[in-house]
Amino acid sequence: MKSHMYADDCQLYVALSTEDVTTSENAVEVCLNDIKDWMSRNFLKLNPEKTQAKVFKCKSTNNPDLSSLTLQLSETVSILGVDLNDSFRFTKFVSKKVRKCQFHLRNFFNIKDNLNRPTRTILITNHILSTLDYCNVLLLDATDKDIYPLKLMLNNAIRFIFGIRRRDHVSPYYRMMNLLPIRKRISFKACTIAHRIFYDSAPIYLKENFEKFKRTTTIGLRATSGRDDFMFSVDKTDLNSKNLLYKIKLLWNTLPNIIRKCESLPLFKSKLKTKLLSDA
């Protein structure tokens, strides 16, 4: 059983086998009882209303029998504001972002005549861009249709800053602000995470899923050959192309060698943004 702890929250993970569900179920039950006993000894109480359990499984797998578990199973579970379900579709997550951005933009448009452009930019950066960028790496495999509402929100934010009409094109204003589109913002976040993992500044639970590329020959490899020392090792037999970590590895490996060699995070971000802006 694995655990992940936050400031005031704790998550337990256990792998279930369809052939032996009872063993895993008992392990969860024993762990919960130990937590309850510890909290009782320290004059604390486990809140059953905020304690959730969720089973993630493939579509082809039957639902395991967890009737003896004292916890009530949930259809979705919220982790750091992200709602997860069996399908791992982030439609609800995107909708929450859009609603929050719409709320702020409506208020901003009501007072836009009293704000200069630098103040408008600060408001958009702090309230809209921060919302759009929050956990956006989860949308790395999303389709254009999935992220289209976020694209509209970003376009509306640009219109608010420059006071342009709805029918006017916003592409020139993206370049004027050196602002990355939604798809590029997601790639930027994924590459930043990969940089932290590669240069050992990421949490252990992320680094344990990545392995640096190791040479199998003493022959010098050209930096442009796609086999340099600043890449992650990717299993060619891995057919799970929708795996998020797998896609982060591929995205990092496709970056130019001169960018991946930047150990300084600010310098890496600067070069990465320049490349993404040129590709946009």
C-alpha positions in Angstrom: 0.0 0.0 0.0 1.3 3.5 -0.9 0.4 6.8 0.6 0.5 10.4 -0.4 0.2 13.2 2.2 -0.8 16.8 1.9 -1.0 19.5 4.6 -4.3 18.3 6.0 -5.2 15.3 3.8 -3.9 11.8 3.2 -4.4 9.5 0.3 -3.9 5.7 0.3 -3.4 3.6 -2.8 -3.6 -0.1 -3.2 -3.6 -2.3 -6.3 -6.6 -4.6 -6.5 -6.5 -8.0 -8.1 -9.7 -9.3 -9.6 -8.7 -12.8 -8.4 -7.9 -11.8 -4.8 -9.9 -8.7 -3.8 -10.3 -9.8 -0.2 -6.6 -9.4 0.6 -6.5 -5.9 -0.7 -9.8 -5.0 1.0 -8.5 -6.3 4.3 -5.3 -4.2 4.0 -7.3 -1.0 3.5 -9.6 -1.8 6.4 -6.7 -2.6 8.7 -4.9 0.6 7.7 -8.1 2.7 8.3 -8.5 1.1 11.8 -4.9 1.9 12.6 -5.5 5.5 11.6 -8.6 5.8 13.7 -6.8 4.3 16.7 -3.9 6.7 16.4 -6.2 9.7 16.0 -8.2 8.7 19.0 -5.1 8.4 21.1 -4.2 12.0 20.0 -7.7 13.4 20.7 -8.5 13.6 17.0 -11.3 12.1 14.9 -11.5 10.8 11.4 -14.3 12.6 9.5 -16.3 9.9 7.7 -18.1 12.5 5.6 -14.8 13.6 4.0 -13.4 10.1 3.7 -13.9 8.8 0.2 -13.0 5.6 -1.6 -12.8 5.2 -5.4 -12.0 2.2 -7.5 -10.4 2.9 -10.9 -10.6 0.1 -13.4 -10.7 -0.7 -17.1 -14.0 -0.8 -19.0 -13.6 -4.5 -19.6 -13.1 -5.3 -15.9 -16.0 -6.2 -13.7 -16.7 -4.2 -10.6 -14.9 -5.8 -7.6 -17.1 -6.8 -4.6 -16.2 -4.4 -1.8 -19.4 -4.7 0.1 -17.6 -5.4 3.4 -15.6 -2.2 3.3 -16.9 0.3 5.8 -16.2 3.3 3.4 -18.9 4.3 0.9 -17.6 4.1 -2.7 -17.8 7.3 -4.7 -18.4 7.8 -8.5 -15.7 10.5 -8.5 -13.0 11.6 -6.2 -11.5 15.1 -5.9 -7.7 15.5 -5.7 -6.4 19.0 -5.3 -9.5 20.4 -7.0 -9.4 17.9 -9.9 -12.4 15.5 -10.2 -11.4 12.0 -11.3 -13.6 9.2 -12.5 -13.2 5.9 -14.4 -13.2 7.4 -17.8 -10.4 9.9 -16.9 -12.2 12.5 -19.0 -11.6 16.0 -17.7 -14.8 17.6 -19.0 -15.9 18.6 -15.5 -12.4 19.9 -14.7 -12.5 22.2 -17.8 -16.0 23.3 -17.0 -15.0 24.4 -13.5 -12.1 26.4 -15.0 -14.4 28.1 -17.5 -17.0 29.0 -14.9 -14.3 30.6 -12.7 -12.8 32.6 -15.6 -16.3 33.8 -16.7 -17.1 35.0 -13.2 -13.9 37.1 -13.1 -14.2 38.4 -16.7 -17.7 39.6 -16.2 -16.6 41.6 -13.2 -13.6 42.9 -15.1 -15.6 44.1 -18.1 -17.8 46.1 -15.8 -14.9 48.3 -14.7 -12.7 48.1 -17.8 -13.2 51.8 -18.7 -11.5 52.7 -15.4 -8.5 50.5 -15.9 -5.4 51.2 -18.0 -3.7 48.4 -20.0 -1.0 47.5 -17.5 -3.6 47.1 -14.7 -5.8 44.9 -17.0 -2.8 42.8 -17.8 -2.1 42.2 -14.1 -5.7 41.2 -13.4 -5.7 38.7 -16.3 -2.4 37.3 -15.3 -3.4 36.8 -11.6 -7.0 35.6 -12.1 -7.4 34.1 -15.6 -4.0 32.8 -16.6 -3.3 31.2 -13.2 -6.7 29.4 -13.4 -6.1 28.2 -17.0 -2.6 26.9 -16.1 -3.6 25.1 -12.9 -3.0 21.4 -13.4 -3.2 21.9 -17.1 -0.7 19.2 -17.8 -3.5 16.7 -17.2 -4.9 17.9 -20.5 -1.8 17.0 -22.5 -3.6 14.2 -24.3 -6.9 16.2 -24.6 -8.4 16.8 -28.1 -8.9 20.3 -29.6 -12.6 19.9 -28.8 -11.9 19.3 -25.1 -9.7 22.4 -24.7 -11.7 24.7 -27.0 -13.6 26.3 -24.1 -10.3 27.2 -22.5 -9.2 28.7 -25.8 -12.3 30.9 -25.9 -11.6 32.1 -22.3 -8.0 33.1 -23.2 -9.3 34.9 -26.3 -11.8 36.8 -24.2 -9.0 37.8 -21.8 -7.0 39.2 -24.7 -10.0 41.2 -25.9 -10.4 42.6 -22.4 -6.8 43.8 -22.2 -6.8 45.5 -25.6 -10.4 46.5 -25.8 -10.9 44.8 -29.2 -14.3 43.7 -30.6 -15.6 40.2 -30.6 -15.2 39.8 -34.4 -11.6 41.0 -34.5 -8.8 38.4 -34.7 -6.7 38.0 -31.6 -3.6 36.3 -33.1 -1.6 39.5 -33.6 -2.2 40.4 -29.9 -0.9 37.0 -28.8 2.4 37.9 -30.5 2.3 41.4 -29.1 2.1 40.0 -25.5 4.4 37.0 -26.2 1.5 34.9 -24.9 1.4 31.2 -25.6 -1.9 29.6 -26.8 -3.6 27.0 -24.7 -2.0 23.9 -26.4 1.5 25.4 -26.1 0.9 26.4 -22.4 0.1 22.8 -21.7 3.3 21.7 -23.4 5.3 24.3 -21.6 4.1 23.0 -18.2 4.8 19.4 -19.2 8.3 20.2 -20.3 8.9 22.2 -17.1 7.9 19.2 -15.0 10.2 17.0 -17.1 13.1 19.4 -16.5 12.6 19.3 -12.7 12.5 15.5 -12.9 15.6 15.2 -15.1 17.7 17.6 -12.9 16.5 16.0 -9.6 14.4 18.8 -8.3 11.0 17.0 -8.5 9.3 15.0 -5.8 10.4 11.4 -5.4 7.1 9.9 -6.4 7.5 11.5 -9.8 11.2 10.7 -10.3 10.7 7.0 -9.6 8.7 6.7 -12.9 11.5 8.2 -15.1 14.8 6.8 -16.1 17.5 8.7 -17.8 18.8 7.4 -21.1 22.0 5.3 -20.8 24.4 4.6 -23.6 24.9 1.1 -24.7 28.1 1.9 -26.7 31.3 3.9 -26.2 30.9 5.5 -29.6 30.2 9.2 -29.4 26.6 10.0 -30.2 25.7 13.0 -32.2 23.4 15.5 -30.4 21.0 15.5 -33.4 20.8 11.8 -33.6 18.0 11.5 -31.0 20.3 9.5 -28.7 22.1 12.0 -26.5 22.6 11.9 -22.7 19.9 14.5 -21.9 16.9 12.2 -22.7 14.6 9.9 -20.9 14.6 6.2 -21.6 11.4 5.2 -23.3 10.5 1.5 -23.7 9.8 0.9 -27.3 7.5 -1.9 -26.4 5.3 0.4 -24.4 2.0 0.4 -26.2 0.2 2.5 -23.6 0.6 5.7 -25.7 -2.1 7.5 -23.7 -0.1 7.3 -20.5 0.6 10.8 -19.2 4.1 10.1 -18.0 4.9 8.4 -21.3 3.8 11.5 -23.2 5.9 13.7 -21.0 8.9 11.6 -21.8 8.3 11.8 -25.5 7.7 15.6 -25.4 11.0 16.1 -23.5 12.9 13.9 -25.9 11.7 15.9 -28.9 13.0 19.2 -27.6 16.3 20.4 -29.2 19.4 19.3 -27.4 20.5 22.9 -26.7 17.3 23.4 -24.6 17.5 20.2 -22.7 21.1 20.9 -21.7 20.0 24.0 -19.8 20.3 23.0 -16.1 19.2 26.5 -14.9 15.4 26.4 -14.8 14.9 30.2 -15.6 17.1 29.8 -18.7 15.4 26.6 -19.7 12.0 28.3 -19.5 13.2 31.3 -21.5 14.5 29.1 -24.3 11.5 26.8 -24.2 9.1 29.7 -24.5 11.0 31.2 -27.4 10.8 27.9 -29.2 7.1 27.4 -28.5 6.3 31.0 -29.6 8.2 30.4 -32.9 6.2 27.1 -33.4 2.8 28.7 -32.6 
